C-alpha cells in the first residue's frame, strides 16, 4: 500500500510542484512506484513541468466520474506516473470520492504525492482528505512563513497530524544580512518539525550551517535541536541525524519517507 503524502504551502510560488516533481523523480529512480496527482483544479502545472501536456486525454476527475480507468489517466512522466487535475470543479469531487480514489490507487504504488494548490481551496481540502501525511513548504520570509503556519493548522483541522516542514530556496547570505529569517525562526513560526531544506541556487555553500555570533543557527535552541531529533531524521531519512548544513545537504532517498 502506498504512502499518501500531500505537499502544500498556502502561498503560491513557494516550490510545492518543484518539490513534488523532485521527490517523485528521486524515489522513482530508487526503484519505487510513484504517482503524482496535480490537485490544482483549473490551473494544473505538473504536466508542463514534465512535458506531458500534449499527452493529456483524461484526468483524475474523469476517473472519479467513471469516464475512464485509472491507468488511462496516468501518464508516464520519465519514471513516476502523473494524473493531471481537471480544468473545472465538479459536485462529484468530494472528500469521500477523493479518498476512495486514493485508496484504490494505493494498491498499485509505493508513494502517492498530492500536489496541493495555493491557498485553502477545494483542491487543497481534497488533497488533505486523500492523504495520510503532509509536507509544508516554506521560504524563509515572514509572509510565506505566516501562510504556511495557517496552512499547517488547516491541515490539522482536516485530520492530518503527521506534518513536516521543508525550507525552500534557503539563502545563507540573506539570513546573515537579516533580510530573511533564520532556520530556528522559521521552525518556531511555522510550528512544524523540520525534515530538510533546499538551498537557493548560487547561494554560498561553505559554512557548516549559518554562523551568527560564532554559533550555528542549528545550535541556537535546545528545543529546536530536539525538534530535529532522531524521530525526524530516521523516520523520513531525508535529514540525517547530526547533519547541520542545510546548504550542502543532499537528501538520501533510499528507503525514505
Secondary structure, 3 states (H helix, E strand, C coil): CCEEEEEECCCCCCCHHHHHHHHHHHHHHCCCCEEEEECCCCCCCHHHHCCCHHHCCCCHHHHHHCCCCHHHHCEEECCEEEECCCCCCCCCCCHHHHHHHHHHHHHHCCEEEEECCCCCCHHHHHHHHHCCEEEEEECCCHHHHHHHHHHHHHHHHCCCCCEEEEEEEECHHHHHCCCCCCHHHHHHHHCCEEEEEEECCCCCCCCCCCEECCEEHHHCCHHHHHHCCHHHHHHHCCCCCCCCCCCCCCCCCCCCC
